[in-house]
Each structure stands twice: as structure tokens, then as C-alpha cells.
Amino acid sequence: MKIPSVSPEEAADLLSASRGHVYLDVRSVEEFTAGHPRSAYNIPLLLAEPGTGRLVSNPEFLGVVQATFQPDTSLLVGCLAGGRSLKAAEILKEAGYSNVWNVRCGFGGARNFLGHVVEPGWSALGLPVDRGGEPGKSYESLLHRARS
């Protein structure tokens, strides 16, 4: 399944154009809290396992997305470097979401096999960043709303 991609700059332009685009950050809660694109929603594809900190699949990912966004919502899906967001975008497309884009390079930048940044991400480009969890956009609040 082919998922279209946009650069962080293109994603920022789409968000500022007020055309109804939404940035969906699929990084862990901890990553999101440390810094995320301004106005982003956080629904992690993976969660940190208590005790080990190892990232494991979030069994409520799709359910929380479905409780939060309509299938025709224009979702710009981002993560740290582009891998998790591509997987999340594929899951969303398969679930019937029609307007999904992968934000390549994500928040931290695309890296080569040695771990060197080969294309800068959102934060390195100086795009608007928030820290913490905005009320109504943090995973905790979205999960609570989805379960209600």
C-alpha cells in the first residue's frame, strides 16, 4: 500500500494553511512530552513497557484514533524518524482513513545505517515546538475520552 509522504516543512505549511490538517504524533508519551510539533495530538503506536522501558505495540492505538478522528480527517502522521509513522499510516489506511500522509524524517530526522542524520526533522528545522501535553491532545486525555 502506497502512503504519500511530506517533509516536515510541507507538513508545517499544511497545518498553518488552516485546511483542517491534523498532526498525529505516534511517538511514545515520554518522547511527545519532551517536545512535539505545536498543536500535535499524541496517540502512540508503541508504548514503553513498565519496568523495562522496551517499546511494545499499543493495543488501543486504532481504537483511540477512531474515537478521536473521523475517517475523512486529513492526518499528517509523524514519529521520530519516519518508520513508526509509516507503519501507523498503513494501519490507518487499512482501517479506512482516506487522507493520510507520512511525515518523513519526523521530529528528529531521517538517519542512515550509522545513525547519522541525512535529512533534518521538525525540531532541527526550527519549526514550532511545544513541550508537555496540551489538554485534550495528550494520550492520557484522548485514551480517557475513547474509553468513556
C-alpha positions in Angstrom: 0.0 0.0 0.0 1.5 3.3 -1.1 1.4 6.1 1.5 2.2 9.6 0.3 4.9 11.4 2.3 5.5 15.1 3.1 8.6 16.8 4.6 8.3 18.4 8.0 8.3 21.8 6.2 5.4 20.8 4.0 3.5 19.4 7.0 4.0 22.8 8.8 2.7 24.6 5.7 -0.3 22.4 5.5 -1.0 22.9 9.2 -0.7 26.7 9.0 -2.9 26.9 6.0 -5.9 26.1 8.2 -7.3 23.5 5.8 -8.3 21.0 8.5 -5.0 19.1 8.6 -4.1 17.5 11.9 -0.6 16.4 13.1 -0.8 12.9 14.7 2.4 12.2 16.7 2.7 8.4 17.2 5.8 8.5 19.4 5.7 7.4 23.0 4.2 9.6 25.7 7.7 10.3 27.0 9.0 11.4 23.6 5.9 13.5 23.0 6.2 15.2 26.4 9.9 16.1 25.8 8.9 18.0 22.6 6.5 17.8 19.7 5.1 19.8 16.8 2.9 22.6 18.0 -0.8 21.5 18.0 0.0 17.8 17.6 -2.1 15.0 19.1 -0.4 12.1 20.7 -1.6 8.6 20.1 1.4 6.2 20.4 1.8 3.3 18.1 4.1 1.8 20.7 4.1 2.1 24.5 7.0 1.9 26.9 6.7 -1.4 28.9 6.7 -0.8 32.6 9.9 -1.9 34.2 11.9 -2.5 31.1 11.1 0.6 29.1 11.0 -1.6 26.0 8.6 -0.4 23.3 5.7 -2.7 22.7 2.6 -2.5 20.5 -0.2 -0.3 21.8 -3.3 -2.5 21.6 -5.6 0.6 21.8 -3.9 2.6 19.0 -6.5 2.2 16.3 -9.5 2.4 18.7 -8.2 5.8 20.2 -7.6 7.2 16.7 -11.1 6.1 15.6 -12.7 7.7 18.7 -10.8 10.9 18.1 -10.8 11.4 14.3 -13.3 10.8 11.5 -12.1 8.7 8.6 -12.0 11.7 6.3 -9.7 13.7 8.6 -6.5 14.9 6.9 -3.9 13.2 9.1 -0.2 14.1 8.9 1.4 11.2 10.8 4.8 11.7 12.4 7.2 10.0 14.7 10.9 10.4 15.4 12.5 9.4 12.1 9.6 8.2 9.9 9.4 4.5 10.5 6.7 4.2 13.1 4.7 6.9 11.4 4.8 4.9 8.1 3.5 1.8 9.9 0.8 3.8 11.7 -0.2 5.4 8.4 -0.5 1.9 6.8 -2.7 0.8 9.7 -4.9 3.8 9.3 -5.3 3.4 5.5 -6.3 -0.2 6.0 -8.9 0.9 8.6 -10.5 3.3 6.0 -8.8 6.6 6.6 -8.6 8.2 3.2 -6.4 11.3 3.8 -3.2 10.1 5.5 0.4 11.3 4.9 3.6 10.1 6.4 5.8 12.9 7.7 9.2 11.6 6.5 12.1 12.4 8.8 9.6 13.0 11.7 10.6 15.1 14.7 14.3 14.0 14.9 15.3 13.5 11.3 16.0 10.6 8.9 19.1 8.6 9.7 21.4 6.4 7.7 22.6 2.9 8.8 25.3 4.6 11.0 22.8 6.7 12.8 23.8 10.0 11.2 21.0 12.4 10.3 20.7 12.5 6.5 17.6 14.7 6.4 16.7 17.0 9.3 13.5 16.6 11.2 10.9 19.0 12.6 13.0 20.2 15.6 16.3 20.8 13.7 14.4 22.8 11.1 13.3 25.3 13.8 9.6 24.6 13.2 7.2 25.4 16.1 7.6 23.1 19.1 5.7 22.6 22.3 6.6 20.6 25.4 4.3 18.8 27.8 0.9 17.6 27.0 -1.8 20.0 25.8 -5.2 19.5 27.4 -7.3 17.4 25.0 -4.3 16.4 22.9 -2.3 14.2 25.2 -2.6 10.5 25.0 -3.9 10.3 28.5 -6.8 12.6 27.8 -7.5 11.0 24.3 -7.5 7.5 25.9 -9.8 8.6 28.6 -12.2 10.1 26.1 -12.1 7.0 23.9 -12.9 4.7 26.9 -15.9 6.9 28.0 
